[in-house]
Amino acid sequence: QIQISESGGGSVQPGGSLRLSCAVSGSFYKMYGMGWYRQSPGKERELVAMIQDRGSSSYAESVKGRFSISRDNSKKTVYLQMNSLRPEDAAVYYCKAEITEKYGHTYDDWGQGTQVTVSS
């Protein structure tokens, strides 16, 4: 069983920056993809950014050029640097880990979410 711990959310003014962190602990064989999703009231959860274990990444069009995802495999941690934040970026941000266990079973696990508020 793994544990996912997110941190770094908060309240900023438009144009501001935040850095989210997500640390994964517990026993597993491999963690290929790690990523961030977000969900705001009345909307479906949407992908923000994903990064694979070898570093390839992808972003939602709405955040390209403003957000940057990175990971430290030695620390089992993924980061999301968010710059030039806009009111429409406000949401609960969730970390997702794509886990592979020793005998090949794969599953996705999610963090509890961290709130990001962008307002003046």
Rosetta silent file (secondary structure, phi, psi, omega in degrees, C-alpha in Angstrom):
SEQUENCE: QIQISESGGGSVQPGGSLRLSCAVSGSFYKMYGMGWYRQSPGKERELVAMIQDRGSSSYAESVKGRFSISRDNSKKTVYLQMNSLRPEDAAVYYCKAEITEKYGHTYDDWGQGTQVTVSS
SCORE:     score description
SCORE:     0.000 S_00000001
   1 L     0.000  138.208 -178.439    0.000    0.000    0.000 S_00000001
   2 E  -111.778  162.498  175.184    1.294    3.419   -0.875 S_00000001
   3 E  -124.260  139.061  179.133    0.747    6.856    0.567 S_00000001
   4 E  -120.080  125.866 -176.820    0.595   10.061   -1.453 S_00000001
   5 E  -123.476  119.063 -179.611    1.258   13.372    0.233 S_00000001
   6 E  -104.988  150.639  176.151    0.645   16.670   -1.556 S_00000001
   7 E  -154.636  166.229  172.978    1.718   20.117   -0.456 S_00000001
   8 L   106.895   -6.658  177.916    2.208   23.635   -1.752 S_00000001
   9 L   -69.272  169.491  179.258   -1.303   24.823   -2.438 S_00000001
  10 E   165.649 -162.673 -176.932   -2.496   28.204   -1.288 S_00000001
  11 E  -117.544  129.769  178.950   -3.858   31.545   -2.316 S_00000001
  12 E  -137.392  163.037  174.194   -2.132   33.905   -4.740 S_00000001
  13 L   -84.029  158.125  175.257   -2.987   36.934   -6.803 S_00000001
  14 L   -54.081  138.044 -176.391   -3.257   36.702  -10.585 S_00000001
  15 L    91.564  -10.793 -178.599    0.194   36.601  -12.089 S_00000001
  16 L   -80.646 -177.982 -176.796    1.633   34.917   -9.028 S_00000001
  17 L  -131.770  151.521  172.391    3.390   31.578   -8.658 S_00000001
  18 E  -143.635  154.331  174.922    3.040   28.420   -6.625 S_00000001
  19 E  -126.050  119.346  177.594    4.950   25.160   -6.491 S_00000001
  20 E   -95.312  145.318  176.124    3.128   21.958   -5.711 S_00000001
  21 E  -127.180  147.832  177.964    4.881   18.858   -4.427 S_00000001
  22 E  -140.772  115.307 -179.884    3.704   15.276   -4.281 S_00000001
  23 E  -108.463  134.427 -179.909    5.667   12.616   -2.434 S_00000001
  24 E  -111.944  131.043  177.607    4.887    8.921   -2.755 S_00000001
  25 E  -129.997  163.485 -179.185    5.894    6.425   -0.113 S_00000001
  26 E   117.458 -175.973 -174.445    5.355    2.726    0.418 S_00000001
  27 L  -102.941  124.912  174.688    6.303   -0.454   -1.317 S_00000001
  28 L  -160.692  166.746 -177.957    5.976   -0.943   -5.062 S_00000001
  29 L   -82.979  -46.997 -173.678    8.036   -2.119   -7.998 S_00000001
  30 E  -152.816  149.651  174.704    7.869    0.828  -10.342 S_00000001
  31 E  -128.333  100.377 -174.538    6.165    4.156  -10.773 S_00000001
  32 E   -77.783  -68.768 -178.403    6.060    5.090  -14.420 S_00000001
  33 E   -95.840  142.456  170.388    3.780    8.078  -14.741 S_00000001
  34 E  -133.757  143.358 -176.745    3.230   10.814  -12.207 S_00000001
  35 E  -161.203  176.215  179.417    0.993   13.707  -12.822 S_00000001
  36 E  -124.201  134.742  172.838   -1.292   16.478  -11.740 S_00000001
  37 E  -122.366  165.159  176.046   -4.982   16.864  -12.373 S_00000001
  38 E  -143.158  154.846  179.102   -7.330   19.573  -11.232 S_00000001
  39 E  -144.685  126.681  175.662  -11.000   19.959  -10.562 S_00000001
  40 L  -110.804  161.115 -174.983  -13.013   23.100   -9.983 S_00000001
  41 L   -54.482  131.082  177.068  -16.649   23.246   -8.803 S_00000001
  42 L    80.917    1.578 -178.562  -19.094   22.003  -11.389 S_00000001
  43 L  -120.830  158.892  176.851  -16.385   20.737  -13.715 S_00000001
  44 L   -78.060  156.491  175.644  -14.853   17.373  -14.416 S_00000001
  45 L   -66.209  135.630 -177.434  -11.375   16.528  -13.261 S_00000001
  46 E  -129.356  150.635  177.549   -8.899   17.391  -15.994 S_00000001
  47 E   -70.625  133.872  173.489   -5.291   16.580  -16.739 S_00000001
  48 E  -101.546  -53.464 -178.917   -2.844   19.395  -16.089 S_00000001
  49 E  -161.126  148.660  176.748    0.504   17.712  -16.694 S_00000001
  50 E  -133.377  150.887  175.339    2.092   14.270  -16.696 S_00000001
  51 E  -140.374  135.044  179.292    5.682   13.108  -16.565 S_00000001
  52 L   -89.917  169.078 -173.750    7.085    9.641  -17.203 S_00000001
  53 L   -63.764  -24.831  178.612    9.917    8.032  -15.286 S_00000001
  54 L   -95.749    5.420  170.159   12.437    8.887  -17.993 S_00000001
  55 L   106.319  -10.773  178.828   11.383   12.517  -18.104 S_00000001
  56 L   -68.685  142.326 -173.965    9.038   12.893  -21.041 S_00000001
  57 E  -136.570  161.563  176.461    6.167   15.192  -20.175 S_00000001
  58 E  -144.279  154.069 -174.944    2.897   16.485  -21.526 S_00000001
  59 E  -135.947  152.188  167.830    0.694   19.446  -20.657 S_00000001
  60 L   -66.794  146.217 -178.575   -2.817   20.677  -21.081 S_00000001
  61 H   -57.056  -36.282 -174.630   -2.954   23.398  -23.731 S_00000001
  62 H   -67.521  -16.552 -177.331   -4.241   25.903  -21.202 S_00000001
  63 H  -115.276   -4.212 -179.318   -1.094   25.678  -19.069 S_00000001
  64 L   -57.966  135.275 -179.686    1.633   25.295  -21.679 S_00000001
  65 L    85.215  -11.990  179.633    4.355   27.874  -21.236 S_00000001
  66 L  -115.839  -35.058 -178.687    3.219   28.709  -17.709 S_00000001
  67 E  -107.216  150.416  177.473    3.448   25.426  -15.794 S_00000001
  68 E  -139.069  127.866  179.260    6.380   23.063  -15.554 S_00000001
  69 E  -104.728  142.447  177.315    6.339   19.504  -14.224 S_00000001
  70 E  -148.087  166.054  178.404    9.403   17.707  -12.918 S_00000001
  71 E  -146.340  151.914  175.041   10.202   14.685  -10.808 S_00000001
  72 E  -118.246  101.498 -175.833   12.922   13.381   -8.547 S_00000001
  73 L   -64.446  -31.468  179.992   12.876    9.603   -8.836 S_00000001
  74 L   -66.915  -28.194  179.537   15.236    9.157   -5.888 S_00000001
  75 L  -101.784   -0.621 -178.107   12.722   10.972   -3.693 S_00000001
  76 L    52.370   45.433 -173.981    9.639    9.535   -5.441 S_00000001
  77 E  -129.405  140.358  174.539    8.409   13.082   -5.739 S_00000001
  78 E  -120.292  144.769 -177.511    6.787   15.082   -8.506 S_00000001
  79 E  -122.332  152.343  172.760    6.620   18.859   -8.635 S_00000001
  80 E  -133.008  108.345  175.857    4.427   21.327  -10.477 S_00000001
  81 E   -88.897  121.168 -176.641    5.783   24.838  -10.847 S_00000001
  82 E  -116.391  115.939  179.462    2.918   27.154  -11.693 S_00000001
  83 L  -115.800  163.778  178.267    3.708   30.647  -12.954 S_00000001
  84 L    49.411   47.567 -175.839    1.556   33.455  -14.293 S_00000001
  85 L   -64.106  144.203 -179.176   -1.437   32.036  -12.503 S_00000001
  86 L  -118.922  157.886  177.547   -4.880   33.045  -13.685 S_00000001
  87 H   -54.775  -33.351 -179.264   -8.226   32.986  -11.906 S_00000001
  88 H   -73.169   -7.922  174.737   -9.263   30.079  -14.124 S_00000001
  89 H   -82.437  -11.248 -179.306   -6.385   28.010  -12.689 S_00000001
  90 L   -62.892  130.033 -176.982   -8.110   27.964   -9.310 S_00000001
  91 E  -178.837  174.798  166.160   -9.075   24.420   -8.423 S_00000001
  92 E   -90.167  126.295 -178.346   -8.259   21.491   -6.227 S_00000001
  93 E  -101.190  129.988 -177.511   -5.109   19.917   -7.626 S_00000001
  94 E  -116.031  137.860  174.758   -4.690   16.164   -7.342 S_00000001
  95 E   -92.704  137.325  175.666   -1.542   14.118   -7.711 S_00000001
  96 E  -122.620  136.807  176.678   -1.751   10.800   -9.523 S_00000001
  97 E  -120.596  130.978  178.220    0.788    8.006   -9.405 S_00000001
  98 E   -97.721  107.025 -169.636    0.791    5.123  -11.899 S_00000001
  99 E  -103.041  136.789  170.215    1.983    2.164   -9.875 S_00000001
 100 E  -117.944  125.859  179.008    3.305   -1.196  -11.016 S_00000001
 101 L   -89.411  173.091 -171.483    3.639   -3.887   -8.380 S_00000001
 102 L   -55.814  -39.705 -175.752    6.193   -6.682   -8.349 S_00000001
 103 L   -98.544   19.531  170.495    4.079   -9.221  -10.207 S_00000001
 104 L    97.902   -9.949  179.154    2.860   -6.806  -12.852 S_00000001
 105 L   -65.497  130.596  179.428   -0.370   -5.535  -11.373 S_00000001
 106 E  -118.683  147.047  176.992   -0.811   -1.875  -12.271 S_00000001
 107 E  -159.202  163.046  174.899   -3.104    0.723  -10.817 S_00000001
 108 E  -103.944  139.565  174.841   -3.477    4.443  -10.340 S_00000001
 109 E  -126.397  150.297 -172.763   -3.495    6.026   -6.927 S_00000001
 110 E  -123.423  149.076  170.923   -4.501    9.560   -6.015 S_00000001
 111 L   -81.232  177.138 -177.484   -3.660   12.096   -3.394 S_00000001
 112 L   -77.774  -19.143 -179.021   -6.222   13.906   -1.286 S_00000001
 113 L   100.928  148.602  176.404   -5.877   17.137   -3.237 S_00000001
 114 E  -134.417  134.629 -173.664   -4.527   20.581   -2.462 S_00000001
 115 E   -81.844  133.453  172.098   -6.471   23.788   -2.989 S_00000001
 116 E  -119.143  122.949  179.304   -5.162   26.520   -5.268 S_00000001
 117 E  -118.034  131.602  179.697   -6.945   29.868   -5.140 S_00000001
 118 E  -127.248  108.026 -179.688   -6.163   32.698   -7.550 S_00000001
 119 L  -158.328  156.745  178.691   -7.874   35.982   -6.846 S_00000001
 120 L   -97.689    0.000    0.000   -7.150   39.632   -6.301 S_00000001
